[in-house]
Amino acid sequence: MSEKKIRRTVDLSPEHHAELDMWCSETARQQGRSRVTSQEVLRALVAELLTNESHARRIRRRLKQDRGES
């Protein structure tokens, strides 16, 4: 039996949206694929966040910075 996926959405600035599209295109070329979707990238990022404590700490720091906290 396959597990039902739960959808999450994210709002990006136009600049980040364009940069992510370019990153996906470049990554697809590097991997010899026709495309890499932003959905795949976000799933990989979440997996890294949840399994790599070093990455998790960096994200926590980024969240504090983005909120203007010290």
C-alpha positions in Angstrom: 0.0 0.0 0.0 1.4 3.4 -0.9 1.4 6.3 1.5 -0.8 9.2 0.7 1.3 12.4 0.3 0.2 15.6 2.0 0.6 18.8 0.0 2.4 21.9 1.3 2.7 25.2 -0.6 5.3 28.0 -0.4 5.2 31.6 -1.6 8.5 32.8 -3.1 9.6 36.2 -4.2 9.8 36.6 -7.9 13.6 36.6 -7.6 13.8 33.4 -5.6 11.2 31.7 -7.9 13.4 32.5 -11.0 16.6 31.4 -9.2 15.0 28.1 -8.2 13.9 27.5 -11.7 17.4 28.1 -13.0 18.9 25.9 -10.3 16.5 23.1 -11.2 17.3 23.4 -14.9 21.1 23.4 -14.2 20.7 20.4 -11.8 18.7 18.5 -14.5 21.5 19.1 -17.0 24.2 18.0 -14.5 22.2 14.8 -13.8 21.4 14.1 -17.5 17.7 14.4 -16.8 15.1 16.3 -18.8 14.0 18.2 -15.7 14.2 18.5 -11.9 11.0 19.9 -10.3 10.9 22.3 -7.4 8.7 19.7 -5.7 11.6 17.2 -5.8 13.9 19.9 -4.5 11.6 20.8 -1.6 11.2 17.1 -0.6 15.0 16.7 -0.6 15.4 19.8 1.5 12.9 18.7 4.0 14.6 15.3 4.2 18.0 17.0 4.8 16.5 19.3 7.4 15.0 16.4 9.4 18.0 14.1 9.2 21.0 16.4 9.4 21.3 18.3 12.7 24.0 20.7 11.2 21.5 21.7 8.5 18.7 22.1 11.1 20.9 24.5 13.2 21.6 26.6 10.1 17.9 26.8 9.2 17.1 27.8 12.8 19.7 30.6 12.7 18.3 31.7 9.3 14.8 31.8 10.7 16.0 34.0 13.6 17.9 36.3 11.2 14.9 36.6 8.8 12.8 37.7 11.8 15.4 40.3 12.8 16.3 38.5 16.1 19.8 38.1 17.4 
